[in-house]
Amino acid sequence: MKKLLVITILAFTALASSAEFRWGPTAGVNFSTLHWKQDIAATSMLTGFDAGVAGELMIPGIGFGIDMALRYNLHGAHVDFGDHLIWAIDGIKNQNVWLHTLEIPLNLKFKWTRMNGFERILAPFVYGGPVFNFTLATNNAPALEHPAGYVAVQVGGGVELFEHYQISGGYSWGVSYQVRTIKLDNYSAQPRGAFIQLAYFF
């Protein structure tokens, strides 16, 4: 058992030492909404954007690796607070709720790299993993409060073109809550939405 463990560690170390790291700028658009615990205030989607730096650590030959990024993300939702007396009595109206966050995704990635050289022109990939988000600011939303951060999970896929450009899309689900109402106890919402991103790796 000890020998097997040592061999496994040595093999993993050898693969990690041969891994190739690349980085570059990334930007994208998102189509987000808020999913509330209870269906009280009607909520609809808003379009936002993100921008930052992405990194990729891939193990040559097998196509597996890690995908990570550091991005500013603007997303939100339109919430009809004004349709309910509990908020309308305070002068709170239907409004767009915008959230500014710093997000750090950490994905397991698989890229098809054995296509007889065609992968140098086009290489498809899939990925998935957790996203750690830190709240930087919000617009004026007097009905809401928010934690310092939250965790989401995302999955997606895309293509790499000419070994430098990556176009991808995916979907993200909040695992913990991002906002909750001040007046109603235990009425919180998790972010959800789709996104499209473009990255260039040096």
Helices and strands as residue ranges (DSSP letters): H 2-17, E 20-36, E 43-58, E 64-79, G 81-83, H 85-88, E 95-111, G 118-120, E 122-138, E 144-145, E 149-161, E 165-174, E 179-181, E 188-200
